[in-house]
Each structure stands twice: as structure tokens, then as C-alpha cells.
């Protein structure tokens, strides 16, 4: 059965024969494993030499994904030119604060007319630009730009536990081709056209997950947590709509809502866990230190609530309360009161 599916997948692969993944964290590694089931050649750029050595010697990313073997056909390297050479699609998987600079640095190696797909989550602080905007500004020869989003815990996807995602690119036909590259019997990916909705949803859901974890840290119970999550989803919807997202994307695309729910509930979610530590009384710096070098995207982008309130007059009480808490302006009790009272 799987052999038949593999032949069908290859038949419909279209013009994407090589995919380069920029970023060798847990999610980048998981996506490379998925892509290797459909694409003839998959290469991964890793900043850390120890990851390249670990994969090349043992087929394991011991630093970020030690549970799952990396197929032999997936090539890891620290040489960007080698990884990107001839790639028909580039999948960017890195913290948003490094995306623009890395894209600009790697741009000379990128094949003309290739698809540029972001698989990270966040908004650039200060400029408030979405990932596809950053890629477009720094890569002159891409054919389309967009993002992938879904309820995707990296090691679960790599272990073939069922999951779904959406790919949103600004050229629909490219989105269809890109989605096919990721599809397996256990990982369903479909193309959508709402790039703004997907990228804003992917960024802001991390902040809502902080709020969910905050409720866990304060031991508030399921009722309070459910209300905070529901209001948080409403805030995502209002913020995305202000930027031009399609009004029905957040209703009809289960992967968008699913991403919010997974990040809020999973014990493996760094955003939820960091929020829990904030709810227990840790400062933002102390909570981040507990991550031991891993990124909490929610804290990195939490100041975006100021932009929405100041520039678009969109009130986001839950996000604003968490932002005030992370900046040390209020304590946990005031944060909770402000979240629930809509201040």
C-alpha cells in the first residue's frame, strides 16, 4: 500500500526535484524526513557543526530530534551553497529574528524561480513584517513566497503520527505543488491562498499559548483556561482581519484552529511551558533561561500587541496583559485580572 502511494506521489511531484531546508532544529529535521518520502533530493543547512557530524555518522540529530532516524538520502551540511544549489524549493525554518539576515546572506545561492516557503512562526519585532515579506525583500529571484502552518509537534510528525497543515503561497499553482511535496498517508497538507491569515495566525497563536500556560502555572482550572484560550483566538482573528486576512480562513481551515489548540495544550509546547513558568512567578528572563537555548517565539513577538493597538486601534487585552507581565510592569495577579476583565 505504501509503495503504491509512493509511486503516485512521485508521479505528481511536478517540477520540484530538490528541496533545501534552512535550519536543522527539530522542525526542520522533521520536515526533511517528510520531504524525503516524496522528493528526489533533500538537503539541510545546519548552523551547528555537531549536528552535521551527528547526522552523518549516526543518522540522528542528537541535539534536537534524537528520537527519529534521518534517512540516508537526506544530506546535512554547514555549506549554504552546497545545500541550496539547484533547489526548486527552499523551506526556511528558523527564528524570525534571523530570517531576513540569513535570507539576504544566502540569496546568491538560490535558484532563480524557486519557491520560498517559511515554516517558522513569528513577526519581526520593530518592522512588524511577516515572514513572506522578509523573504521577498531579501531574495530577488524567488517565484513565490509564503508559509506552512498547522498543529504540528515536530517529533510526532517525524514519527508518522497523524497531522495536518496548510501551505499558503502568493502563487496558487506553486502552493499546490509545494503541498504535494509534504503529503504522506500520515501528514496531510493542502494549499490555501490566505497568506496573511496563515502567517498572523501562526505568530499570534504562540502568544495565546503563553496565556494558556500562564493559567496552568496559576492552577486556575479548565474553565478559566478555556475562556482565556477562546478570547485569545478571538484576538488573533481581530488582529489578522485588521491586516487583511480572509474572514473565513479561521473558521473553515481546521489546521489554523488546530495549531492554536495544540500549542496551548501540548506539554511539549515551549510557549505553553514558558507561560506556565510565568504563571508560577518566574520573570521572563528566568523562564527563558529554563529553555536552555531554545526559542520561545511567543515572548519574542509579544510586543506586536502594541503595534495593533497603536496603529490599528485593535484592542488585545490578553496579549497586552502578558506583554506587561513579561516587561515587569505588573505582577501575576494584575495580569490575570487584566486578561479576564478585558483591560
C-alpha positions in Angstrom: 0.0 0.0 0.0 2.7 2.5 1.0 4.7 1.5 -2.1 1.7 2.3 -4.3 1.3 5.7 -2.6 5.0 6.5 -3.1 4.7 5.8 -6.8 1.6 8.0 -7.0 3.3 10.8 -5.1 6.3 10.8 -7.4 4.1 10.8 -10.4 2.5 14.1 -9.2 5.7 15.8 -8.0 5.7 18.2 -10.8 8.8 20.4 -11.2 10.1 20.1 -7.6 13.0 17.7 -7.7 15.2 19.1 -4.9 14.2 20.8 -1.7 16.6 22.7 0.6 15.7 23.1 4.3 17.4 26.0 6.0 17.5 25.2 9.7 18.2 21.9 11.5 16.2 22.2 14.6 13.5 19.6 15.5 11.0 21.0 13.0 13.5 21.5 10.2 14.7 17.9 10.7 11.2 16.6 10.8 10.2 18.3 7.6 13.3 17.0 5.9 12.3 13.4 6.9 8.8 14.0 5.5 10.1 15.6 2.3 12.4 12.7 1.6 9.4 10.4 1.1 8.3 12.4 -1.9 11.3 14.4 -3.3 14.3 13.0 -5.0 16.8 15.1 -3.3 16.6 16.8 0.2 19.4 18.8 1.7 19.5 20.6 5.1 21.6 23.5 6.2 22.7 23.3 9.8 24.5 26.1 11.7 25.9 23.7 14.3 28.8 21.5 13.1 27.9 19.0 15.8 24.5 18.4 14.2 26.1 17.7 10.8 28.6 15.3 12.4 25.9 13.5 14.3 23.6 13.0 11.3 26.4 12.0 9.0 27.8 9.4 11.5 24.7 8.1 13.2 21.7 9.5 11.1 20.5 11.2 14.3 20.1 14.9 15.1 21.1 14.3 18.7 20.8 17.9 19.6 17.1 18.5 18.6 15.5 15.3 17.4 17.3 12.2 18.9 14.2 10.0 18.7 14.0 9.6 14.9 16.5 8.3 12.4 17.2 10.6 9.4 17.0 8.8 6.1 20.2 8.2 4.2 19.0 10.3 1.3 18.7 13.5 3.4 22.0 15.4 3.2 23.1 17.7 6.0 25.8 20.4 5.6 27.0 23.7 7.0 27.8 24.9 3.5 24.9 27.0 2.3 26.0 27.0 -1.3 26.1 23.2 -1.3 22.7 22.9 0.3 20.9 25.4 -1.8 22.5 24.5 -5.2 19.7 23.7 -7.7 16.9 23.6 -5.1 13.5 24.1 -6.6 12.0 25.0 -3.2 13.7 26.4 -0.1 12.0 25.8 3.3 13.1 28.3 5.9 12.9 27.0 9.5 14.5 29.5 11.9 13.7 32.1 14.5 12.1 35.2 12.9 14.8 37.5 14.2 17.4 35.7 12.0 15.2 35.2 8.9 15.9 38.5 7.0 19.7 38.4 7.5 20.0 34.8 6.6 17.9 35.1 3.5 20.0 38.1 2.4 23.2 36.2 3.0 22.0 33.1 1.2 20.3 34.8 -1.7 23.2 34.5 -4.1 23.0 30.7 -3.9 19.2 30.5 -4.5 18.0 29.1 -7.8 16.0 31.6 -9.9 12.3 30.9 -10.0 12.4 28.7 -6.9 9.6 28.6 -4.2 10.4 30.3 -0.9 8.4 28.7 1.9 8.7 29.8 5.6 8.0 27.1 8.2 8.9 29.1 11.2 6.5 31.3 13.2 6.6 34.9 14.2 6.7 38.6 13.2 9.9 40.7 13.0 10.0 43.0 16.0 10.1 46.7 15.2 9.3 46.4 11.5 6.3 44.0 12.2 6.9 42.3 8.9 5.6 38.8 8.2 7.9 36.0 7.1 6.9 36.1 3.5 7.5 39.8 3.3 11.0 39.4 4.8 11.8 36.6 2.3 10.5 38.6 -0.7 12.5 41.7 0.3 15.8 39.8 0.7 15.6 37.2 -2.1 15.4 38.7 -5.5 14.8 35.7 -7.7 12.1 33.6 -5.9 8.9 32.7 -7.8 6.5 32.8 -4.8 6.6 33.4 -1.1 4.5 32.1 1.8 4.3 29.9 4.9 3.3 26.5 6.2 1.2 26.2 9.3 -0.6 23.5 11.3 -0.9 21.7 14.6 2.5 20.1 14.2 4.6 18.9 17.2 7.9 18.1 15.4 8.7 14.7 16.8 5.1 13.5 16.3 5.2 14.4 12.7 8.6 12.7 12.3 7.2 9.6 13.9 4.3 9.4 11.4 1.6 10.3 13.9 -1.3 11.8 12.0 -1.2 15.6 11.5 -2.4 18.2 9.0 -1.1 21.5 7.8 -1.8 24.2 5.2 0.6 25.8 2.7 -0.2 29.4 1.7 1.9 30.9 -1.2 1.1 34.1 -3.2 1.1 32.0 -6.4 -1.6 29.3 -6.1 -0.1 26.8 -8.5 3.1 26.9 -6.5 1.2 26.3 -3.4 -0.4 23.2 -4.9 3.0 21.9 -6.0 4.6 22.6 -2.6 1.8 20.9 -0.7 2.3 17.7 -2.7 5.9 17.6 -1.5 4.8 17.2 2.1 1.8 14.9 1.7 2.1 11.4 3.1 -0.6 9.0 4.4 0.0 10.4 7.9 0.7 14.1 7.1 -2.0 15.9 5.0 -1.1 19.2 3.6 -3.3 21.4 1.4 -2.8 24.6 -0.4 -4.7 27.8 0.6 -4.4 31.4 -0.6 -4.7 33.4 2.6 -1.0 34.1 3.3 -1.8 36.9 5.7 -4.2 34.8 7.8 -1.8 31.9 7.9 1.2 33.9 8.9 -0.6 36.1 11.5 -2.3 33.1 13.0 1.0 31.2 13.2 2.7 34.1 15.0 -0.1 35.2 17.4 -1.1 31.6 18.5 2.3 31.5 20.3 1.2 34.4 22.5 -2.1 32.8 23.2 -0.2 29.6 24.2 1.7 31.7 26.7 -1.7 32.8 28.2 -2.8 29.1 28.4 0.4 28.1 30.1 0.0 31.1 32.4 -3.3 29.7 33.5 -1.7 26.3 34.2 1.0 27.9 36.2 -1.5 29.7 38.4 -3.5 26.5 38.7 -6.7 28.2 37.6 -8.5 25.1 36.3 -10.0 24.1 32.9 -12.9 26.6 32.9 -10.6 29.7 33.2 -8.1 28.3 30.7 -10.9 27.6 28.2 -12.1 31.2 28.4 -8.6 32.6 28.0 -8.0 30.4 25.0 -11.3 31.3 23.4 -10.7 35.0 23.9 -7.2 34.6 22.7 -8.4 33.1 19.5 -10.8 36.0 19.1 -7.9 38.4 19.5 -6.0 36.5 16.7 -9.0 36.8 14.5 -9.3 40.6 15.1 -5.6 41.3 14.6 -5.4 39.2 11.4 -8.6 40.9 10.0 -7.0 44.3 10.6 -4.2 43.3 8.3 -6.4 42.0 5.5 -6.7 38.3 6.3 -9.7 36.5 4.9 -12.6 36.4 7.4 -13.5 32.7 6.7 -10.0 31.3 7.0 -10.1 31.0 10.8 -13.4 29.1 10.5 -13.0 26.7 7.6 -9.3 25.9 7.9 -9.1 23.4 10.7 -5.3 23.5 10.6 -5.3 27.1 11.8 -7.5 26.5 14.8 -5.8 23.2 15.4 -2.4 24.9 15.6 -3.7 27.3 18.3 -5.2 24.4 20.3 -2.1 22.2 20.0 0.3 25.0 21.1 -2.0 25.8 24.0 -2.4 22.3 25.3 0.6 20.2 24.5 3.1 19.6 27.4 5.8 19.8 24.7 4.9 23.3 23.6 7.7 25.7 24.6 5.3 28.6 24.5 2.8 26.9 26.9 5.6 25.8 29.2 7.1 29.2 29.3 3.7 30.7 30.1 3.4 28.2 32.9 6.6 29.4 34.4 5.4 33.0 34.2 2.2 31.9 36.0 4.4 30.3 38.7 6.0 33.7 39.3 9.2 33.5 37.3 10.4 36.5 35.4 10.5 36.4 31.6 14.3 36.2 31.8 14.2 33.3 34.3 11.6 31.5 32.1 13.7 31.9 29.0 16.8 30.6 30.8 14.9 27.4 31.6 14.7 26.7 27.8 18.5 26.3 27.7 19.0 28.0 24.4 15.7 27.0 22.7 13.4 29.7 21.4 10.1 30.9 22.9 8.5 32.5 19.8 5.6 33.9 21.9 7.9 36.0 24.1 10.0 37.1 21.1 7.0 38.6 19.3 4.7 39.6 22.2 5.3 43.3 21.7 3.3 43.1 18.5 0.2 43.8 20.6 1.5 47.4 20.9 1.5 47.8 17.2 -2.0 46.6 16.7 -3.3 48.8 19.5 -1.4 51.9 18.4 -1.5 51.6 14.6 -4.8 49.7 14.0 -6.7 50.6 17.2 -7.4 46.9 17.8 -7.5 46.0 21.5 -5.9 42.8 22.5 -6.3 42.6 26.3 -4.9 39.1 26.8 -1.8 39.7 24.8 -1.2 43.2 26.3 -1.5 41.9 29.8 1.1 39.2 29.1 3.3 41.8 27.4 3.1 44.0 30.5 3.9 41.0 32.7 6.9 40.0 30.6 8.3 43.5 30.8 7.9 43.5 34.6 5.3 46.3 34.7 2.6 44.2 36.5 2.5 41.1 38.8 0.8 37.8 38.0 -2.4 38.7 39.9 -2.8 42.0 38.0 -2.0 40.2 34.7 -4.8 37.7 35.4 -7.3 40.5 36.3 -6.4 42.4 33.2 -6.8 39.4 30.9 -10.2 38.5 32.4 -11.6 42.0 32.7 -10.5 43.0 29.2 -8.3 45.8 30.3 
